[in-house]
Amino acid sequence: MIELSELIRDLRKELTDALTDGVGEVLRFELGPVELEATVALDRDASAGGKVRFMVVEANAGGKIAQTQTQRIKLTLQPKLVDPDGMARTAWIAGDEADRER
């Protein structure tokens, strides 16, 4: 299992790579809402002041999570590019299809 924050961080990197690959391309795509759906389990740190983490459950985790309550969550993210002056603008992406990309 990985933390939900790590999944979102990896998604951000993939989108940034696609954005970089698109520089100078004739055909580019406006990046619209990104929907992310995952099965998560709550992990509570038992120590004092411990935090709650959302752990993404892999489809092949099998019996490993049999005793854990899981929930499906769906996030809709609206990516924006932010200039150094703080102005947000639309992202445009391009690039080759990645492995397992739909």
VOBA-1610 file (N, C-alpha, C; in pm, whole numbers, padded with zeros to 5 digits, always signed):
BEGIN
Met+00084-00119+00000Met+00000+00000+00000Met+00088+00125+00000Ile+00038+00229-00062Ile+00108+00358-00061Ile+00012+00462-00006Glu+00067+00572+00042Glu-00017+00679+00094Glu-00085+00752-00021Leu-00207+00798+00003Leu-00282+00873-00097Leu-00200+00994-00142Ser-00133+01059-00050Ser-00051+01178-00085Ser+00060+01140-00183Glu+00117+01020-00169Glu+00221+00974-00261Glu+00162+00950-00400Leu+00042+00893-00404Leu-00026+00870-00532Leu-00049+01003-00605Ile-00096+01103-00532Ile-00121+01234-00592Ile+00010+01299-00633Arg+00115+01284-00553Arg+00248+01338-00587Arg+00298+01275-00717Asp+00282+01141-00731Asp+00325+01073-00853Asp+00243+01118-00974Leu+00112+01138-00954Leu+00026+01188-01061Leu+00072+01327-01105Arg+00104+01413-01008Arg+00153+01547-01040Arg+00280+01540-01123Lys+00370+01448-01089Lys+00494+01433-01165Lys+00466+01387-01307Glu+00376+01290-01323Glu+00340+01241-01457Glu+00281+01353-01542Leu+00193+01434-01483Leu+00132+01544-01557Leu+00238+01650-01592Thr+00330+01675-01501Thr+00439+01770-01527Thr+00527+01720-01640Asp+00558+01589-01640Asp+00637+01531-01749Asp+00565+01547-01883Ala+00433+01523-01885Ala+00356+01538-02008Ala+00355+01683-02055Leu+00348+01776-01961Leu+00351+01918-01992Leu+00485+01955-02056Thr+00593+01908-01997Thr+00728+01935-02048Thr+00747+01874-02186Asp+00698+01751-02205Asp+00708+01684-02335Asp+00634+01760-02443Gly+00531+01836-02406Gly+00449+01905-02504Gly+00505+02038-02552Val+00609+02087-02486Val+00666+02215-02527Val+00714+02207-02671Gly+00668+02300-02754Gly+00707+02303-02894Gly+00627+02213-02986Glu+00536+02132-02930Glu+00452+02044-03013Glu+00345+02127-03082Val+00310+02088-03204Val+00205+02157-03278Val+00068+02125-03218Leu+00046+02000-03183Leu-00081+01958-03124Leu-00063+01942-02974Arg-00143+02015-02898Arg-00138+02005-02753Arg-00280+01993-02702Phe-00295+01950-02578Phe-00427+01928-02518Phe-00440+02012-02392Glu-00555+02078-02379Glu-00582+02150-02256Glu-00611+02047-02147Leu-00547+02063-02034Leu-00567+01970-01924Leu-00692+02010-01847Gly-00792+01924-01851Gly-00917+01951-01781Gly-00918+01882-01646Pro-01034+01864-01588Pro-01042+01797-01459Pro-00983+01655-01468Val-00912+01616-01365Val-00854+01483-01356Val-00929+01408-01247Glu-00992+01297-01284Glu-01065+01218-01186Glu-00979+01101-01143Leu-00968+01084-01015Leu-00887+00979-00956Leu-00976+00900-00862Glu-00983+00769-00884Glu-01065+00683-00798Glu-00973+00578-00737Ala-00984+00558-00606Ala-00896+00463-00539Ala-00970+00398-00423Thr-00926+00279-00388Thr-00974+00212-00268Thr-00871+00243-00159Val-00917+00296-00049Val-00825+00337+00058Val-00862+00269+00189Ala-00762+00255+00273Ala-00780+00205+00410Ala-00721+00310+00503Leu-00784+00328+00617Leu-00732+00422+00716Leu-00625+00354+00799Asp-00515+00425+00821Asp-00406+00376+00904Asp-00384+00478+01015Arg-00409+00438+01138Arg-00393+00530+01252Arg-00265+00497+01326Asp-00185+00598+01348Asp-00061+00584+01426Asp-00099+00580+01573Ala-00061+00475+01642Ala-00102+00456+01782Ala-00028+00546+01879Ser+00081+00607+01839Ser+00158+00691+01931Ser+00083+00820+01963Ala+00126+00885+02071Ala+00063+01011+02111Ala+00081+01112+01999Gly-00026+01179+01965Gly-00020+01277+01857Gly-00008+01214+01720Gly-00036+01083+01713Gly-00025+01012+01586Gly-00124+01064+01484Lys-00090+01045+01359Lys-00177+01097+01254Lys-00253+00984+01186Val-00356+01022+01115Val-00434+00929+01035Val-00388+00944+00891Arg-00360+00831+00827Arg-00317+00833+00687Arg-00414+00752+00605Phe-00435+00797+00483Phe-00514+00721+00387Phe-00417+00642+00301Met-00426+00510+00309Met-00337+00423+00233Met-00414+00365+00115Val-00357+00377-00005Val-00421+00325-00125Val-00397+00174-00129Val-00504+00099-00148Val-00499-00046-00150Val-00482-00093-00294Glu-00383-00177-00317Glu-00362-00232-00451Glu-00462-00343-00476Ala-00501-00358-00599Ala-00601-00458-00636Ala-00558-00599-00601Asn-00427-00627-00603Asn-00380-00763-00578Asn-00336-00784-00433Ala-00382-00700-00340Ala-00341-00712-00200Ala-00398-00837-00134Gly-00505-00892-00188Gly-00562-01018-00140Gly-00598-01019+00007Gly-00562-01129+00075Gly-00595-01148+00215Gly-00525-01053+00309Lys-00426-00985+00260Lys-00349-00893+00343Lys-00437-00784+00406Ile-00545-00746+00338Ile-00631-00640+00390Ile-00767-00692+00434Ala-00778-00822+00451Ala-00907-00882+00484Ala-00966-00825+00612Gln-00882-00789+00708Gln-00930-00739+00836Gln-00940-00587+00840Thr-00914-00521+00729Thr-00913-00376+00725Thr-01037-00323+00654Gln-01098-00222+00710Gln-01211-00157+00645Gln-01158-00070+00532Thr-01214-00085+00415Thr-01172-00003+00303Thr-01290+00079+00251Gln-01258+00189+00188Gln-01358+00277+00127Gln-01309+00316-00012Arg-01401+00332-00105Arg-01366+00384-00237Arg-01387+00535-00231Ile-01288+00608-00276Ile-01302+00753-00283Ile-01275+00798-00426Lys-01338+00907-00462Lys-01318+00965-00594Lys-01283+01112-00575Leu-01170+01152-00630Leu-01126+01290-00623Leu-01131+01349-00763Thr-01178+01471-00774Thr-01171+01543-00900Thr-01075+01659-00878Leu-00963+01653-00948Leu-00859+01754-00934Leu-00863+01848-01054Gln-00844+01975-01033Gln-00842+02073-01141Gln-00701+02133-01147Pro-00611+02069-01223Pro-00473+02116-01229Pro-00461+02254-01292Lys-00376+02337-01238Lys-00345+02470-01291Lys-00195+02491-01283Leu-00142+02568-01376Leu-00003+02611-01367Leu-00002+02739-01286Val+00094+02753-01197Val+00103+02875-01116Val+00235+02943-01147Asp+00226+03065-01199Asp+00345+03144-01230Asp+00412+03190-01101Pro+00540+03228-01108Pro+00610+03276-00988Pro+00538+03392-00918Asp+00461+03470-00995Asp+00388+03582-00934Asp+00255+03539-00872Gly+00226+03407-00877Gly+00106+03354-00814Gly-00015+03344-00905Met-00003+03386-01030Met-00114+03379-01124Met-00133+03235-01173Ala-00257+03184-01167Ala-00288+03049-01215Ala-00331+03057-01360Arg-00288+02958-01439Arg-00329+02953-01580Arg-00351+02808-01621Thr-00416+02790-01735Thr-00449+02657-01785Thr-00323+02583-01829Ala-00317+02455-01801Ala-00205+02371-01844Ala-00238+02308-01978Trp-00139+02296-02065Trp-00152+02231-02194Trp-00051+02119-02200Ile-00095+01998-02235Ile-00006+01883-02235Ile-00002+01817-02371Ala+00102+01740-02393Ala+00119+01657-02513Ala+00222+01551-02480Gly+00243+01460-02569Gly+00344+01357-02546Gly+00293+01222-02589Asp+00384+01126-02589Asp+00350+00990-02628Asp+00270+00921-02517Glu+00195+00820-02556Glu+00119+00741-02460Glu+00216+00663-02373Ala+00191+00665-02243Ala+00273+00591-02148Ala+00219+00450-02133Asp+00300+00359-02080Asp+00256+00222-02055Asp+00132+00223-01966Arg+00037+00139-01997Arg-00088+00122-01924Arg-00175+00247-01919Glu-00146+00346-02002Glu-00226+00468-02006Glu-00349+00444-02092Arg-00463+00496-02050Arg-00586+00483-02128Arg-00625+00618-02179
//
